[in-house]
Amino acid sequence: FMGLLSCTPAFAAGRPLSPQLQKLNISLGHWVFHGTSLNPRSGKKGTWTWDGNCRWSTNRIFLECTFDNIWAGQSVRSLVVDTWNTRDHSYWHYEVYAAGAPGDHPFVSRMTVHGHTWVESAQHEEHGKQVRERVVYNFLSPTRVRVAIQTSTDGGHWVTLDRGEGHKLP
């Protein structure tokens, strides 16, 4: 029994990724993002920095990313897990916060991956209204990505709250 347990991680590490999970490979590595809050909810414009590190889980089913971010001078730390769900045939994005959380709850969203564009989208209630949020990543190359955080009350008209760019470190 112990021999089986000790070889399981090696087996999992050699497991090939499904075609759906292979699409997430572009996100692997150490990324640094710099951006600007264009229309923040607080009414204050400012800058932000994300420092993220992404790797595959031992079983190669989950893309795990840790973030140390600075939003308008406030530290925000989070863990992100992205995966492909074989039951509902869709990508999912989960983000939980350890410090400086922007909200009271984790950010959980369906994610679409079409070519070089990823879109995380979620919905929540704010002051009695349904508000939609999305984060749009446009990978310009394997080492450069643009990001926009947007909101909408009708799902048709989107307002960009934040815009930035990320670069993969060597």
VOGU-484975 format. One line per field, with one value per residue (C-alpha): z, y negated, x negated; residue in one letter; residue number from 1. Coordinates in nm, 4 decimals, padded with zeros to 6 digits. Each point is the difference from the previous one (the first is absolute). Layout:
w = [Z	...]
v = [Y	...]
u = [X	...]
type = [a	...]
seq = [NUM	...]
END
This chain:
w = [00.0000	00.0892	-00.3265	-00.1914	00.1836	-00.0581	-00.3757	-00.0492	-00.0284	-00.2587	-00.2025	00.0210	-00.0969	-00.3206	-00.0809	-00.3279	00.0170	-00.1741	-00.3056	00.2098	00.2768	-00.2508	-00.0886	00.3539	-00.0406	-00.1242	00.3541	00.1595	00.1661	00.1763	-00.1238	00.1043	-00.0963	00.0215	-00.0517	00.0698	00.1638	-00.2530	00.1653	00.3449	00.2269	00.2699	-00.2233	00.0250	-00.3007	00.0643	-00.1089	00.0838	-00.0278	-00.0092	00.0623	-00.0912	-00.0177	-00.1788	-00.0111	-00.0502	00.3040	00.0672	-00.1681	-00.3014	00.0164	00.1584	-00.1030	00.3342	00.0200	00.3037	-00.0128	00.2084	-00.1241	00.0879	-00.0650	00.0678	00.2671	00.1621	00.0020	-00.1382	00.0082	-00.1721	-00.1330	-00.3416	-00.1357	-00.3631	-00.1451	-00.2611	00.1309	-00.1939	00.1192	-00.1178	-00.2712	00.1106	00.1588	00.3576	00.1884	00.3799	00.1988	00.3784	00.2001	00.3050	00.0530	-00.1265	-00.1656	-00.2414	00.1104	00.2689	-00.2156	-00.2376	-00.3692	-00.1805	-00.3692	-00.3174	-00.2357	-00.3784	-00.1926	-00.3694	-00.1740	00.1845	00.1960	00.3440	00.1643	00.3636	00.0672	00.3135	00.1350	00.3452	00.1665	00.0947	00.1577	-00.1185	-00.3626	-00.1869	-00.1051	-00.2469	00.0153	-00.2382	-00.0295	-00.3596	-00.0768	-00.3519	-00.0408	-00.2537	00.0131	00.2323	00.2182	-00.0229	00.0893	00.0232	00.2685	00.0536	00.2924	-00.1045	00.1504	-00.1417	00.1334	-00.3197	-00.1399	-00.3219	00.0881	00.1763	00.1899	00.0447	00.3626	-00.0293	-00.2839	00.0009	-00.1528	00.1233	-00.0911	00.0633	00.1740	-00.1297]
v = [00.0000	-00.2486	00.0770	-00.0956	-00.3303	-00.0920	00.0501	-00.1784	-00.3545	00.1153	00.1628	-00.3098	-00.2291	00.2013	-00.0018	-00.1819	-00.2994	00.0191	-00.2270	-00.2335	-00.0296	-00.0484	-00.3347	-00.1217	00.0677	-00.3549	-00.1215	00.2051	-00.1816	-00.3296	-00.2981	-00.3651	-00.2251	-00.3790	-00.1854	-00.2945	-00.0271	-00.2041	-00.0109	00.1514	00.0483	-00.2007	-00.3069	-00.0204	00.0664	00.1879	00.2630	00.3654	00.2779	00.3736	00.2462	00.3496	00.3429	00.2838	00.3733	00.3274	00.1892	00.3333	00.1869	-00.2402	-00.0788	-00.3465	-00.3068	-00.1591	-00.3627	-00.2017	-00.3782	-00.2765	-00.3135	-00.3677	-00.1865	-00.3737	00.0664	00.2919	00.3529	00.2694	00.3642	00.2773	00.3543	00.0695	00.3411	00.0442	00.3303	00.1735	00.1683	00.3194	00.0172	-00.3384	-00.0365	-00.3424	-00.1767	-00.1229	-00.2653	-00.0137	-00.2729	-00.0109	-00.2840	00.0159	-00.3709	-00.3255	00.1670	-00.2203	00.1650	00.2201	00.3127	00.1923	-00.0870	00.3032	-00.0165	00.1919	-00.0706	00.0094	00.0635	-00.0907	-00.0166	-00.2534	-00.1538	00.1160	-00.1446	00.0620	-00.1070	-00.0072	-00.1614	-00.1293	-00.2266	-00.3538	-00.2438	00.2133	00.0158	00.2837	-00.1024	00.1939	-00.0047	00.1365	00.0141	00.0142	00.1244	-00.0422	00.1882	-00.1986	00.2489	00.2789	-00.2685	-00.2948	-00.0360	-00.2897	00.0083	-00.1968	00.0223	-00.0977	-00.0311	-00.0090	-00.0253	00.1289	00.2463	-00.2007	-00.3260	00.0492	-00.2665	00.0519	-00.0534	00.1065	00.0505	00.1320	00.2168	00.2993	00.1252	00.3459	-00.0069	00.2259]
u = [00.0000	-00.2772	-00.1783	00.3123	00.0287	-00.3618	00.0241	00.3327	-00.1466	-00.2560	00.2766	00.2187	-00.2902	-00.0434	00.3722	00.0673	00.2321	00.3369	00.0356	00.2180	-00.2595	-00.2827	00.1613	-00.0808	-00.3746	-00.0640	00.0632	-00.2810	-00.2875	-00.0646	00.2011	-00.0071	00.2927	00.0228	00.3247	00.2224	00.3400	00.1980	00.3406	-00.0393	00.2973	-00.1761	-00.0065	-00.3799	-00.2175	-00.3196	-00.2454	-00.0376	-00.2580	00.0559	-00.2812	00.1157	-00.1572	00.1812	-00.0719	00.1835	00.1259	-00.1676	00.2864	-00.0138	00.3701	-00.0164	-00.1960	-00.0972	-00.1051	-00.1016	00.0274	-00.1535	00.1733	-00.0066	00.3282	-00.0233	-00.2632	00.1876	-00.1451	00.2327	-00.1119	00.1892	-00.0073	00.1502	00.0960	00.1043	00.1163	00.2137	00.3139	00.0693	00.3636	00.1225	-00.2673	-00.1153	-00.2924	00.0292	-00.1945	-00.0156	-00.1760	-00.0199	-00.1514	-00.2246	-00.0602	00.1429	00.2962	00.1935	00.3232	00.1442	00.0058	-00.2261	00.0254	00.1427	00.0727	00.0406	-00.2828	-00.0041	-00.3185	00.0185	-00.3341	-00.2132	00.2886	00.1137	00.3099	00.0914	00.3577	00.2106	00.3153	00.0937	00.2522	-00.1014	00.2484	00.2927	-00.1231	-00.1643	-00.3503	-00.2076	-00.3775	-00.2540	-00.3741	-00.1240	-00.3512	-00.1366	-00.3292	-00.2030	-00.2882	-00.1197	-00.1645	00.2429	00.3696	00.2457	00.2688	00.3221	00.2417	00.3509	00.3470	00.3518	00.3527	00.1640	-00.2575	-00.0215	-00.1694	-00.3356	-00.1913	-00.3738	-00.1015	-00.3637	-00.2443	-00.3531	-00.2669	-00.1945	-00.3450	-00.1397	-00.3360	-00.2800]
type = [f	m	g	l	l	s	c	t	p	a	f	a	a	g	r	p	l	s	p	q	l	q	k	l	n	i	s	l	g	h	w	v	f	h	g	t	s	l	n	p	r	s	g	k	k	g	t	w	t	w	d	g	n	c	r	w	s	t	n	r	i	f	l	e	c	t	f	d	n	i	w	a	g	q	s	v	r	s	l	v	v	d	t	w	n	t	r	d	h	s	y	w	h	y	e	v	y	a	a	g	a	p	g	d	h	p	f	v	s	r	m	t	v	h	g	h	t	w	v	e	s	a	q	h	e	e	h	g	k	q	v	r	e	r	v	v	y	n	f	l	s	p	t	r	v	r	v	a	i	q	t	s	t	d	g	g	h	w	v	t	l	d	r	g	e	g	h	k	l	p]
seq = [1	2	3	4	5	6	7	8	9	10	11	12	13	14	15	16	17	18	19	20	21	22	23	24	25	26	27	28	29	30	31	32	33	34	35	36	37	38	39	40	41	42	43	44	45	46	47	48	49	50	51	52	53	54	55	56	57	58	59	60	61	62	63	64	65	66	67	68	69	70	71	72	73	74	75	76	77	78	79	80	81	82	83	84	85	86	87	88	89	90	91	92	93	94	95	96	97	98	99	100	101	102	103	104	105	106	107	108	109	110	111	112	113	114	115	116	117	118	119	120	121	122	123	124	125	126	127	128	129	130	131	132	133	134	135	136	137	138	139	140	141	142	143	144	145	146	147	148	149	150	151	152	153	154	155	156	157	158	159	160	161	162	163	164	165	166	167	168	169	170]
END
